[in-house]
Amino acid sequence: MTVLASFPAKDDAPIIRFTPSPDVAALLHTLLDVYERRTPSQPFPSAEGREGSQAGVGRGSRAIRFNLDALTLPAYHSQFDPDPRQITNHQLQELEQIGLVRLDWIPGETGHLLSAVTLVLARVDALFPLLNRIPVASRRARLTDLLLGERFRFKDWRLRAIQHTLVQLKADKSPAPFSLAAGEFNRDLLTALAALDEVREETPYRVFSVRVFNDSKRFDELMGAVAALARRHQPEWKGLSNDEILRELNLVANPGHLYLHGPWRLVDETGQVMSLGEFRPSAGIPASQAAKLRRVAIDAPGVMCVENPTSFYELIRNTQYAIAALCLWGNPSPACRHLLRCLPEDTPLLVWADIDYGGLSILAQLREQVNDRTAPYRMDVETLEAHAQWARPLTPGNARNLARLAHRPSLADMRPLIGHLLQRGLKLEQEAITPI
């Protein structure tokens, strides 16, 4: 039976005195979905919308038509229980009587089996309260008001992210990763972005989450959105993974360590000297401690910065010389870069990384943020060709990223290698290369 409910009239809005059945709600939501996807740059055609599309929906200047065959409504087409169909027909007929929809019946089945339902756009506002549905325009306005009210709290890439989202909203485009449907998510995302100002040292995700939300897991649902905004609006982070971006913000899954080999001498903020030369094969120091170092020195000709831990230990195992080596674990973290900046400026730095976009990006990052004289090690055309049997093909994404790297001034001397990689369509992991 139909459950009755009263929806008060607003101005000349009709009074609807029933709660939609599941089938009626599904039909009306589908029609409103199409209606709300319409944008000013994509107006409806001038026809009446009677010509259905492949999805079973026709669009016109005054109506949107939905063919029932395009939606699975098992209750409406049940051969065993006619009540759902009768309720659906009755409710839709009531909506037709007050001018909200038009009904088309299967020939010979008038009043029994519907063929299509057409939404009358001039009366569409009356359907939103019936479905307890907030119009997209209202949701856009709510998010716009929220962002306008909060943007004064932000600077740097976060302010650029807010401004970009406001532009997207004004243009009726997606505000993602902000949500039109989840107001609490948006508020918590802004809270997390603002709280980044207080994160000045390496902090585990769950510790950050508890401090900000009093919930150790809440940030799990937000970190992807934070990383997406940072990647989009902080140019130097464009090629980083979510974990690497969060690490740039001093947020980590668990406290990290830097692995060092050789005769390092580290001086912390209290003046304490740590000599690592006696540790074999390497020593690990907490990243939080490395971030507070005041001075660093080595009793070696230079520092070898190695991208991957496997190659780091292969280098140590094969060398017969006294070297100072540092495992980068991919893109160097803020703590790693700080440690290298604590070295005397004239200390030679070498980077040994994959001969691909990632490896060259690491080289660029160290040149731009640590020492512009950082040199590549075994990252050249000759090394690639000598190990070509172990090379792998570039993906289209690899090729696009490499072509973009070629424009970075810090990699001007690497353009011949980048051009060769693109021409050959190859990349080479450092594990295939003999270290010494």
N, C-alpha and C positions, 0 to 999 in steps of 0.2 A: 504493500500500500504506500501511497505517497505520504511522506512526512511533511507536515505544514510548518512554514516559518514565514515571518513577515519582514519585508525589507522596506523601510520607510522611503517615501518618495522624496526626491530632491529636485526642486523646481518642478519641471514637467515630467520627471522620470516616472515610469510606471511602477505600480506596486506589484511585486511578485510574491505569491503566497505559498511557495513550496521550496523544499530543499532538493536540488538536482539529484536524480538517481546516478549511480556510477556511470552508466552509458551516456546519459545526458551531459554529465560533467566532462567526460572524455571528449565528446563531440565539441562542446563549447570551448574547452581549453585548446583543442587543436585549431579551431577557427581563430581564437584570439592569438595563438602563437603566430599564425600567418599574418594576422593584422599587425602585430607589434614588430614583426621583422621588416615591415615596410619602412623605407627611409625617404627623405625628400629627394634624394638623387635617383631613386628608383620608384617613380610613381606608378600607380596601377594604370593599366591600359584603359582606354575609354569605353570598352565593351562592358556589358553587364556582368561579366564574370561567369557566364553560363558554360563556357568551354573549359572543361576540367583539364588539369595538367597531368603529367605522369603520376604525380603523387595523389591525384584525386582531388586537388584543390584548384579552383579557378579564381582569378582575381580581377576585379573591375573597379571602376571609380566609385561605385556605391555599394558593392557587395563582394563577399568572399564566399565561395561555394565549396562544400566538402562532400565528396562521394562516399557513401557509407562502406562501399566495397574496399576502400583504401585503408580502413581501420578495422582491426579485429575486435569485434564486439560479441563474444560468445553468448552473453546473456540475452542480447537482442535477437540473435538468430537461433536461440535454443529451440529444439524440437520437442522438448519435454515440459518446459515451464513457460507458459505464455505471459505470465505476470510482468517480468522485466520489460518485454516488448510493449505491452499495453501501457505501462507506466511511462516509458520513454515517449511513446506516441502522444500520450495525453499531455505530458509536460511540454513537449515541443509544440503541440497545437496551441497551448496556452500562450507560449512565447510568440507564436505566429499571430495570434489574435491581437496582441498589444504591439505588433509591428517590429519585433526584435529579430525575427528570422522569417524566412520563407521555406516552405517544404515542397519537395517534389516526391511523388509516390510512384512506385513501380506500376506501369500500366496494368489495370485490372485489379490492383491491390490497394486502392485508395483507402486510407484510414487503417491499413493493416501492415504494409511493408514500405518503408521509406527508401527512396533512391538517393536523395541528396538533401542537405540542409544548407541554406544560404544565409549568411550573416548580413544584416542590414547595418551598414556602417554609421548611418545617421543616429542610431539608437544604441551604439555599442557600449557606451559608458554604463548603462544599466546592468550589464552582465558581470562587471567586475565585482560588485558587492555580492551578487548572487553566488559567485564562486569563491568568495573570500580571497580574491586575487588583487594584488596591488599592481596597477598599471606600470609598465616599464618606464614611462615618462616620469611618474612619481618617484620610482626608484632611482632614476638618474638624477632627479632634483635633490633627493635626500643625500646621495653620495656627493654631489656637487657641493651642497651646503656643508657637509662634514669636512670635505677637503679644504674649502675656503676658510672654514673656521679654525683649521689645524695647521695650515701651511706656515704660519708665522713661527712655528716651533722648529722648522727645519732649515738646513743649509746644504751646501755641496750637492752630491748626486741625489740625495733624498728630496731636496727642493725641486730639482729638475724632474724627478719622478712624479711629484705631485702636480707640477705644472703640465707635464705631458698628459697625465690622466685627465685633467680638467679640459684640455684641448680635445681629447678623445670623446669625452662626454658631450661637449658642445657640438661635436660633429656627428653625434649619434653613432659612434663607433665603440668597440669593446674597451672597457676600462681595465681589463685583466692585467695583472693578477688581482686587482680589486674586484669585488663581486657586487653585482646588482641585486643578488638574492640574499646575501648574508651580511646584515648590518653589523653583527657582533664580530664577524671575521674582519671586516674593514676597520673597526675601532681597535681591535687587538693588533692588527698589522701596523697601524699608526703608532700604537703604544710601543711596539717592539722597535720600530724605526727610531722613535725618539729616545728609547733607552740605550741605543748604541753609543750615545755620547758618553755614557758612564762606563763603557767597557774599555779599559785602558791596558789590560793585560789579558793573557790567554785565559779564557773562561769556558768551561764545559757547557754544552747546550742546556743541560738540565739544571745546572746551577743558575744560569741566566734566566731560565724559564721560571724557576721558583722565586727568584728575586723580583721579577717583573710581574708575574701572574699568580704567584703563590700556588703554582701547579707545575710539576716537573715535566709534564708531557705537552703542555699547551704549545710551546714553541715548535714542537715537531710538525704541527699543522701549518705553521707560518713560515718556516725556514725556506721552503721552495719559493714562496712569493718574495721574500726578502732578497734571495739570491737573484731571482729574475729581474727585479727592479734595479739592483746594483749592476748586473751585467749589461742591462740596456742603457744605463745612464752614467756609468763610469767607464769611459772608452778603454782604458788599459786593462780592464777586467773582462773584456768581451770574449776572450778565448778560454776563460777559466771555468772549471767545473763548479757545481754548487758548493762542494766541500772546500775548494780552494778560495772561492769568494768569501765564504763564511770565515775561513782562516784569516783572510785579509782584515776582517772585522773583529779579529781576536776571539772568535767563537769556534770551538772544536768539540768533536764528540768526546774525546778524552785528552788529558794533558799529553803533549807531544815531547819528543826528544830530538836533539841534533846529534848525529853520529860523526865523530871526528877521528882521524887517524894521523899519527905522527907527532912531531915536537911542537905542540901548541902551548902557549902560555896565555891564560885568560885572567884578566883583572876585573873583579866585580865592583859594585858601587861602594862597598866598604873598604876597598883596597886589598882584599884577599886575593892572593895569587894561586891559580890552579895550573899545575904543569901536567900535561897529558901524555908526555913522551913515553912513559913506562907502561901505558895501557896497551895491550895487544889482544886482538888485532885493532880494536877501536875503543873509544869511550863515548858514552851517551850522556849528554847533559840536558836537563830540562829546558824546553823552549822558553819557559817563563824566566829562567835564570839567564839564558843567553840574551834575552831582550833587555837585561839590565846591566850588561857588561859595559865597562868604561874603556878598556884598552885590550887589544889582542895583538900578539906577536907570534912569529914562527921562526924556528931555526932550520929553515929550508929555503930553496931558491924561489918558491912560490906556492900557491895553493891550487890544487886540482879540485874543481867542483864537479861532481858526478851526478847525473840525473837519477839513476836507478840504484837501489841497494845491491842487486846482483852484480852489476858492473863495478860498483864501489869495492866490493870484497874481492872480485877478480883482479882489480888493479892492485890492491894491497898484496894479494897472494903472489902475483907475478913480478912485482917490482923488486929490484935489487938496490934501489937508491933510497935515501932518506927523503921522503916526500911528506907534505902536509896535504891531506885530502879531507873533503867534506861531502857527505851524502845530502843531496838536495831533496830527495823524495819528490821528484816532479818540480813544479814551479816553486821557487824558493819562498818560504814563508816570511812574514815580517821579521820574526826573530832571527831567521837565517840571514836575511839581508842586513839586519843590524849588526850581527856578529862580523860580517865581512866588511862593513863600513868602519868598524873599530880597528881594522888593520891599518898600518901606515899606508899612505896614499900610493907610494911607489912599489907596493907589494904586487908582483905579477899574479894575475888571476887567469886561470885556464878553465874553460867549460868543456866537458865531455858529455854529450847528450845524443839522443837519437838524431839521425839525419832526416828530419821531417819538420812539419809545422811546429809541433810541441817543443822539439829541441831548439829550433831557431828562435822560438818565442822566449825560451828561457835565457838564451844568449842576449836577446834584446832587452829583457827585463833587467838583467844584471848590468848591462852597459848603461841603461837609462837611470837606474836607481842605486847603483853601487859604485861602479868604476867604468868610465867610458873606454878604458883601455883593455877591458876584459877580452881575452882572445879565445877562439875556438880550438879545440884539440880533436884531431881526427874527424873533423866535420868538413870534408872537402870532396871535390869531384873524384879525385884519385882514390880516396878511401871507398867511396860509393862503388866505383867501377871494380875495384879489387874484390869487393864482397857482393857483387851484383847477384850472384846465384842465391843469396839469402834475402834479397830485397823483396818487398811486397808492393803490389800496385797501389797507386793513389786512388782514393775515392773521389767523386766529384766535389765533396765537401773539403777534402784535403787540398785539392787543387785550388779551390776558391780561397781558402785560408792562406796558402802559400803565396798566391798572387797578391793578396792584401799585405802580407809581410814585406813584400819587395818594395813597398812604398815607405817603409819606416826608415828615417834617416840613419838611425843607429845600426842598420843592417846594410848600409850601402856597399860595403866590401863583400857581402854574402850574396849579392844579386846574381853573380855568375852561377853559384851553386843552386840558387832557387830556380833560375832559368833552366839549368840542366835537369833538375828534378821534375820540373813541369814538362820538359821535352821528352824525357825518358818515361814519365808517368810512374816513377818509383819512389819508394821511401825505405829507409834502412834503420832497424833498431840497433842500439849500441851493443846489445848482447851478442850480436854476430861478429863483432870486431875484436881482434886481439888487442888488449889494452896497451901493451908496450911494444 
